[in-house]
Amino acid sequence: MQINIKKLSMLTLSVLTTAIVLQGCSEHPKEQPKDDKFTLTDSLVNRLLIDTVRNPNSETDLNFSAKIAPNEETTSRIFPMVSGSVRSVPVKLGDHVSKGQVMATLGSPEMATFDKDAISSSAELSNAKRTLKAAQDMYNSGLSSARELEEAKNDFLVKQAEDKRSRAVLNLNGGSTNGSYTLRSPISGFVIEKNLNNNMAIRPDNNQSLFTVADLSTVWGVINIYESDISSIQQGDPVKISILSYPDKVFTGKIDKIYNVLDPDSKVMNARVSIPNPGLLLKPGMMATVQIAAKTNSDLPSVNINNIVFDENKNYVLVLDKVKKIRIQEVTIERQSGDTAYISTGLKAGDRIVASKTVFLYQSLKD
């Protein structure tokens, strides 16, 4: 934010006016004020913070908001293969589950049908096998034609294929022979979403996952990139991530994907960074602040906007000068991105400007 000197000057004028009135009303004459003209000493200059005007196309740190999300490549959303009534749900939200662990059991009429089909196809296959053997014996004895033998062989192949299909359907749905359906976790991880309770009825047209299981050893930071900064962000840019829960810890990574689509409501574009998560410190849903070391892609030198003083509709900086030590320099801001101001006139790359006590020094040097 630029420092607006106008309001500070009005306050100073008010204080001076009050002092003059009080002085006029005093019965005792005051001594003549001494000449307290401000003097800029070397010791004062040495205590100031100094910033250097950055080169065009140099790296600059850009800050964005982000949200921690599970790694979609190691996340599994679990849907039921059949309809039915929920009998038990042994896991809860936040639990760690192993691959193959039972998540829920359902009573399903479809499973009973699958079991019946498997039994029927097996019996029909046995009959077709006996029929084929009899047809082969009769053909060898000259009591039947080759056509009858061929028909028996074809019927056997059809019954064999149907038996294989019915058993595969039964096995894909858990292989239960008592009408129950078991829902198992396909991966090891944490249950981060649960939409199932005891005695619920699951319909065949259900389009919502019953569970979501995520391996949180690696998580994603989904970054919101402002439209004005899209040109500055590239895949591979290094990233530093800060989390409110761990103010003294910095997580690092690199942008591994940029989604080249703007959200129509927020007008931001998302970028993604994969973050190793040892100790599972990062939780899905956490908010984060992301600092990206990005190329400016600008042919103008740049400074921090907080080092610029705004006074009477003009912008000024305090430049270190070999002759005057510090001088006031008017500058023209071409554009601004976050805390970075790009200067079209008044400064060049490498100039050193004051970055502390700017208002005090500006007022003193101006007067």
N, C-alpha and C positions, 0 to 999 in steps of 0.2 A: 504494500500500500504506500503510495506517495505521501510525503509529509506536507500538509497544507499549512502554509505560514500565515495566511490571511487571518484565521481565527486567533492565532497566537498574537498577532499584531494588535487586533482590536482589544484583547484582554490587557495587553501592555499599556495601550493608550488610556484605558479606563483607570488603571492603577495610577498612572502618572497624573491624570486630571484630579483624582481624589487627593493625591499628595499635595498638589498646588493649592487646592482650596483650603486644606488644613493649614498649610503654611501661611496663607493670607490671613487666616483668622487668628493666628497666634499673636499673643501680646508681646512676646519677646522676640527680638530680631535674631535671625539665624546667621551663622557664619557663611561666608561665600564657599560654595562647593568646590572641592578640589578637582582637578582635571584627572578623571579616572578612565581615560581612553584605553580601550582594550589592547593589550600587547600579546602577540603570539610568540610564546617562548619555545625553545628547542625541547625542553622537558615535557611541555604539553603535547607537542607533535609526536614525541616518542611514545606517549601513552595512548595514542589513538590507534584504532583498528584501521588497517589499510586494505583496500581491495584493488585488484588489477583488472582493467578492461580486457575482456576475453576476445580472442581472435575469431574472425568469421569461420564458420564450419568447424568450430571446436566442439568438444563434448560439453554437455550441460546436464545437470541433474534435474529431472522432471519428477514431480510427485503426483501419485494417483491413488484413488481408493481401490480396494480389491476385496474379494470374498474367497475364503477357503472353501474348496469343494472337493468331493471324493474324486479320485482318478477313475474316469469312466472306463478306461481300458482294463481295470482290475475291479470292476463293480458288476454285480449280477443282480438283475431284477427277476424275481421268481414268480411265475404265473402257474396256476393249476392247469393240468391237462384235462381234467374232468370236472363235472359238477358234483355237488353233494353237500352233506351236512358236517360241520366241523365237530370232531369228537374231542380233540385235545390239542393244545398249543404249548409245548414245553419250553419255548424260548421267549425272552422278553426283549424289548427295545434296549439297545446298548450292549447286549450279550455278545461274547465272542463265540463263534461256532466254527467247527472243523468241517472240512470237506466230507460230504456224505452224512452229516449229522441230521437227525430227524427234526424238522421244523414244525410239522403239524401232521395230524392224521384226520382223514375224512371218511365218512361212510358214503359210498357212492354206488347207486344202481348201475351206472355205466361199467364199473369194475366187475360187478356180478355178470353183466352181459358179456364182457370180454372173456371172463372165465368160462361161461357157458359155450361161447363160440369156440374156444380152444379145445374144450372137451368134445364138442360135436365134430369138429374138423379132425381130431385125432381118431375118433371112432370111424368116421367115413373113410379116412385114409387106410385104416386096418381092413375095412370091407373091400376097398378097391384093390388092396394088395392081395387078398385071398382070391378075388375074382380074376385078377391077372394071372395068378399061379394056375388056377383051374383052366383058364383059356389057353395058357401055354401048354399044359398037359394034354388037353383035347386036340390042340393043333398038332402036337408031336405024334398023337395017336391017329391022326387023320380024321377026327370026328368033327372038326370045325375048320372054317376057312381062315385065310390070312387076314381077311377084312375084320372078322370078329376078334381076332387077336390084337389087331391094331387099335380097334375101338377100346378094348380093355386097357391097353397101354396108355392111350390118351386120357381115359378116365382116371387112371392112377396118377398121371402127372398133374392133372387139374386138382385132384384131392390132396396131393403132396404140396402144391403151391398154396392152397387155401390153408392147410395146417400150418405151414411156415408163416403165413401172414398173420393168422390169429394168435399164434404164440408170440410173434414179434410185438404185436399191439399190446398183449398182456404184459410182456416184459418191460416195454417202454413206459408203462404206467405203474410199474412197481411189482408186477408179477403176483399180486395178491389173489388168493383163491377163496377169500371169505368176504368179498365185497368192500374191502377197505382200501383207501388210497393214502400212501405215505409221501409227504412232501419233504424232500431232502435238500440240503444246501449243496450247490455245485462247486463252491469254493470255500476256502477258509477266510474268515474276516469278521467284521463287526456288523451287527444288525442295526442299520441306520434308518430303516423305515419298516413299520409293521402295520398292516391294515387287516388283521385277522384276530378274531377272538373266539372263545368257545361258543358252540351252538349257532354259529353263523351259517347261513345258507349261501353256498357258492353257486352262482348261475353259470350256465355254459357260455353266455355272452359277456362274462366279466372281462373288462378291459383295464383294470387296475391291478398292479402287481401286489401280491400278498405280502411279500418281504423284499427288502433290498439289502444285500450283503456287500460290504466293501472292504477290500484290503487297504488299510490306511498307512502302510509302510511308506507309501509315496502319495502325496496329495497334490491338487492343483490350486494355484492362485489365479483366479479369474479377474483380470485387471480391466478397469473402465478407462478407456482412452478418450480424452476430449477430442472433438472434431478438429480443433485448431492445432492439435499436436500429432495428428495421424502421420503427417509426413516425416516427423522426427523419430518415429519408432520403427525398428527393424527387427526381424527375426535374428536371434542370437545376442541381442543387447543384454548386458549383465544387469541383474536386478537385486536390490536389497529390500527385504520385507520386514516390517515391524508389526508386532501384535500387541494390543493393549494388555493382554494377560502376562506378557513377558517383556516389560519395557527395557530390560537390560540385555536382551538377546536379539541378534539380527540373523535372519535366515537369508540364504543367498540362492541364486539360480540364474537361469537364462531364459529369455522368451523363446519358447519352442513352437509356438503357433500363433498366427494373427488371423482373427476372423474378419474377413473383408466385407462385413455387413454392419450397417449402423442400426441401432435400435430406433424404431420410429418415434418412440415416446421420449426417451432420455437423450437421444442424439449422441450416444457414445458407441464406440466400437470396442469389442472385447479382444484381449490378448491373453495368452495362457502361459504360465510358467510351472514346470514340474518341480516340486520341492521334496527332497528326502525328509522323512519324518521319523527319525529315531526317537524312541521314547514316547511316541504318539502324542507329542505336545500340541500339535495342530489338529483342531477338530473341525469337521465340516460345519459351515455356517459362521465361523469366526470372521470378523471384519479386520482388514489389514490396511496398512499404508505402505505403498510401494514406491521406491525410488529407482528410477531408470537412468543410467548413464547413456544419454542419447546424443546423436549428431544433430546439430542445429540446422544444417542445410540452409544457412543464411549467409549472404555476403556482407552482413553488417556486424560491427562489433557489438557486444552486449555487456550489460551490467545488471546487478541486482536492483530491482525497482525500489527497494527500501532505502537505497543510498541516494535517491533523487529527492530534492526539495521542490515542492510546487508552490510558487508565489506569483500572484498577479497574472494568472493564466500562462505562466511560463515555467519551464523546468530547469533546474540548476543542479550541478554537482560541485563538490569541493575538490579541486585537483591539486596534488602536491606540485609545488613550483620551486625551482632552485633559487629564484630571486625573492619572491614574497613568502616562501614556505608553503602557503596555501592560498589559492585564489578561487574566486567564484567563476564558474564556467556555465554559460547557458547551453543546453542541449536540446535536440529535437528527437522525440521518440517516434520511430517509424511504426512499430507495433509491439505488442506485449504478449507473452506466453507464460502463464503462471506467474512466478516471481522474477522472470527474466524480461528486461526491456532491451529492445534492439535500437541502437542509436544511429541516426542517419547523418547528423551534423553535431560538432562540438567535441567529440572524442575520437580517439583512434586506439587500435589495439595496443596494449602495453602501457597505456596511461594508468597512473596510480591515483585512486580517489579515496576520500575519507569515508569510512564505513561505521563511524561511531560519533556521537555528540554532534551530528550534522546540523540540527536545528540551532543549537547554541552557537556554534561557530559561524553559521550562515548569518544569523542576526548580528553577531558581534562584528564580523567583517563588513557586512552591508552598512552598518551604522558608521 
